[in-house]
Amino acid sequence: MQNEKSTAPSMVREYKIGNTTHVVKSHSRPDATEDAVSKVRRLIRNDLRKKPVNS
């Protein structure tokens, strides 16, 4: 079992959209090879390659 103390501290953000408050918690591994921005960019690009654009 992985020791949770070895991971970086969690980040908690609150976003209010209309009358709803969304609480988003995130954490990252200290040995990660890419940052969050790079990972999201990569995921979006991969997703766009899979789906043809309907015109």
Distance bins in CASP14 RR format, pairs under 12 A and 6 or more apart:
PFRMAT RR
TARGET T0000
AUTHOR 0000-0000-0000
RMODE 2
METHOD distances of the structure
MODEL  1
2 27 0 0 0 0 0 1 0 0 0 0 0
2 29 0 0 0 0 1 0 0 0 0 0 0
2 31 0 0 0 0 0 1 0 0 0 0 0
3 30 0 0 0 0 0 1 0 0 0 0 0
4 10 0 0 0 0 1 0 0 0 0 0 0
4 27 0 0 0 0 1 0 0 0 0 0 0
4 29 0 0 0 0 0 1 0 0 0 0 0
5 27 0 0 0 0 0 1 0 0 0 0 0
5 30 0 0 0 0 0 1 0 0 0 0 0
6 27 0 0 0 0 0 1 0 0 0 0 0
6 28 0 0 0 0 0 1 0 0 0 0 0
6 29 0 0 0 0 1 0 0 0 0 0 0
6 30 1 0 0 1 0 0 0 0 0 0 0
6 31 0 0 0 0 1 0 0 0 0 0 0
7 26 0 0 0 0 0 1 0 0 0 0 0
7 27 1 0 1 0 0 0 0 0 0 0 0
7 28 1 0 0 1 0 0 0 0 0 0 0
7 29 1 0 1 0 0 0 0 0 0 0 0
7 30 1 0 0 1 0 0 0 0 0 0 0
7 31 0 0 0 0 1 0 0 0 0 0 0
7 32 0 0 0 0 1 0 0 0 0 0 0
8 26 0 0 0 0 1 0 0 0 0 0 0
8 27 1 0 0 1 0 0 0 0 0 0 0
8 28 1 0 1 0 0 0 0 0 0 0 0
8 29 1 0 0 1 0 0 0 0 0 0 0
8 30 1 0 1 0 0 0 0 0 0 0 0
8 31 0 0 0 0 1 0 0 0 0 0 0
8 32 0 0 0 0 1 0 0 0 0 0 0
8 35 0 0 0 0 0 1 0 0 0 0 0
8 36 0 0 0 0 0 1 0 0 0 0 0
9 25 0 0 0 0 0 1 0 0 0 0 0
9 26 0 0 0 0 0 1 0 0 0 0 0
9 27 1 0 0 1 0 0 0 0 0 0 0
9 28 0 0 0 0 1 0 0 0 0 0 0
9 29 0 0 0 0 0 1 0 0 0 0 0
9 30 0 0 0 0 0 1 0 0 0 0 0
10 23 0 0 0 0 0 1 0 0 0 0 0
10 24 0 0 0 0 0 1 0 0 0 0 0
10 25 1 0 1 0 0 0 0 0 0 0 0
10 26 1 0 0 1 0 0 0 0 0 0 0
10 27 1 0 1 0 0 0 0 0 0 0 0
10 28 0 0 0 0 1 0 0 0 0 0 0
10 29 0 0 0 0 0 1 0 0 0 0 0
11 23 0 0 0 0 0 1 0 0 0 0 0
11 24 0 0 0 0 1 0 0 0 0 0 0
11 25 1 0 0 1 0 0 0 0 0 0 0
11 26 1 0 1 0 0 0 0 0 0 0 0
11 27 1 0 0 1 0 0 0 0 0 0 0
11 28 0 0 0 0 1 0 0 0 0 0 0
11 36 0 0 0 0 1 0 0 0 0 0 0
12 22 0 0 0 0 0 1 0 0 0 0 0
12 23 1 0 0 1 0 0 0 0 0 0 0
12 24 1 0 0 1 0 0 0 0 0 0 0
12 25 1 0 1 0 0 0 0 0 0 0 0
12 26 0 0 0 0 1 0 0 0 0 0 0
12 27 0 0 0 0 1 0 0 0 0 0 0
13 21 0 0 0 0 0 1 0 0 0 0 0
13 22 0 0 0 0 1 0 0 0 0 0 0
13 23 1 0 0 1 0 0 0 0 0 0 0
13 24 1 0 1 0 0 0 0 0 0 0 0
13 25 0 0 0 0 1 0 0 0 0 0 0
13 26 1 0 0 1 0 0 0 0 0 0 0
14 20 0 0 0 0 0 1 0 0 0 0 0
14 21 1 0 1 0 0 0 0 0 0 0 0
14 22 1 0 0 1 0 0 0 0 0 0 0
14 23 1 0 1 0 0 0 0 0 0 0 0
14 24 1 0 0 1 0 0 0 0 0 0 0
14 25 0 0 0 0 0 1 0 0 0 0 0
15 21 1 0 0 1 0 0 0 0 0 0 0
15 22 1 0 1 0 0 0 0 0 0 0 0
15 23 0 0 0 0 1 0 0 0 0 0 0
15 24 1 0 0 1 0 0 0 0 0 0 0
16 22 1 0 0 1 0 0 0 0 0 0 0
16 23 0 0 0 0 0 1 0 0 0 0 0
16 24 0 0 0 0 0 1 0 0 0 0 0
17 24 0 0 0 0 0 1 0 0 0 0 0
24 36 0 0 0 0 0 1 0 0 0 0 0
26 36 1 0 0 1 0 0 0 0 0 0 0
26 39 0 0 0 0 0 1 0 0 0 0 0
26 40 0 0 0 0 0 1 0 0 0 0 0
27 36 0 0 0 0 0 1 0 0 0 0 0
28 34 0 0 0 0 0 1 0 0 0 0 0
28 35 0 0 0 0 1 0 0 0 0 0 0
28 36 1 0 0 1 0 0 0 0 0 0 0
28 37 0 0 0 0 0 1 0 0 0 0 0
28 38 0 0 0 0 0 1 0 0 0 0 0
28 39 0 0 0 0 1 0 0 0 0 0 0
29 35 0 0 0 0 0 1 0 0 0 0 0
29 36 0 0 0 0 0 1 0 0 0 0 0
29 39 0 0 0 0 0 1 0 0 0 0 0
32 38 0 0 0 0 1 0 0 0 0 0 0
32 39 0 0 0 0 1 0 0 0 0 0 0
33 39 0 0 0 0 1 0 0 0 0 0 0
33 42 0 0 0 0 0 1 0 0 0 0 0
34 40 0 0 0 0 1 0 0 0 0 0 0
34 41 0 0 0 0 1 0 0 0 0 0 0
34 42 1 0 0 1 0 0 0 0 0 0 0
34 43 0 0 0 0 0 1 0 0 0 0 0
35 41 0 0 0 0 1 0 0 0 0 0 0
35 42 0 0 0 0 0 1 0 0 0 0 0
36 42 0 0 0 0 0 1 0 0 0 0 0
36 43 0 0 0 0 0 1 0 0 0 0 0
37 43 0 0 0 0 0 1 0 0 0 0 0
37 44 0 0 0 0 0 1 0 0 0 0 0
38 44 0 0 0 0 0 1 0 0 0 0 0
38 45 0 0 0 0 0 1 0 0 0 0 0
39 45 0 0 0 0 0 1 0 0 0 0 0
39 46 0 0 0 0 0 1 0 0 0 0 0
40 46 0 0 0 0 0 1 0 0 0 0 0
40 47 0 0 0 0 0 1 0 0 0 0 0
41 47 0 0 0 0 0 1 0 0 0 0 0
41 48 0 0 0 0 0 1 0 0 0 0 0
42 48 0 0 0 0 0 1 0 0 0 0 0
42 49 0 0 0 0 0 1 0 0 0 0 0
43 49 0 0 0 0 0 1 0 0 0 0 0
43 50 0 0 0 0 0 1 0 0 0 0 0
44 50 0 0 0 0 0 1 0 0 0 0 0
44 51 0 0 0 0 0 1 0 0 0 0 0
45 51 0 0 0 0 0 1 0 0 0 0 0
END
